[in-house]
Amino acid sequence: MIDSGLKIPKLFRNNKNINKSKCIYKPKNSCGGYDIKYSNPKNSRYYIQEYIPGDTFSISFFVCNNQQFKFLGFNKQFFKRL
């Protein structure tokens, strides 16, 4: 995936490892960008991901043999505030 040129956000285990990176907090059991937070919800149901500004894409891939993956496709996401 690194060879694709796409920026891949770093994941952090806790707030201590963040340094000066901007981050978002994503629910572990969610999809489609639902319930993402920009401030720490102080809840173990969330994981911490580096925020990368710019266009947002979702990527679909299939992991094979725990080492390789098969790229299936990607979609540009458009967001509208409700």
SULGITA-V422713 format. One record per residue. SS is DSSP state (A for helix, B for strand, O for the rest). PHI is phi in degrees with one decimal (none if undefined). Layout:
ss->[SS;SS]
phi->[PHI;PHI]
This chain:
ss->[O;A;A;A;O;O;O;O;O;O;B;B;O;O;A;A;A;O;O;O;O;O;B;B;B;B;B;O;O;O;O;O;O;O;O;O;B;O;O;O;O;O;O;O;O;B;B;B;B;B;O;O;O;O;O;B;B;B;B;B;B;B;B;B;O;O;O;B;B;B;B;B;B;B;B;B;B;O;O;O;O;O]
phi->[none;-61.4;-65.7;-72.3;86.2;-73.9;-79.5;-110.4;-68.5;-74.9;-108.2;-120.1;-77.7;-155.5;-66.4;-67.8;-90.1;-73.8;60.4;-107.4;-70.2;-77.8;-132.7;-124.8;-114.7;-115.2;-65.6;-66.6;-113.3;-151.1;-156.8;69.1;77.3;-71.6;67.7;-73.2;-119.9;-101.6;-126.7;-64.0;-77.7;50.1;-141.3;-72.3;-79.2;-113.8;-116.9;-106.7;-129.9;-59.8;-90.4;-116.2;-67.2;122.8;-64.0;-108.9;-128.5;-107.9;-121.1;-112.6;-151.2;-120.4;-87.8;-118.5;56.7;55.3;-132.4;-107.7;-135.7;-110.2;-72.2;-99.5;160.1;-144.6;-132.7;-79.3;-102.7;-116.6;-116.1;-131.5;-71.6;-95.8]
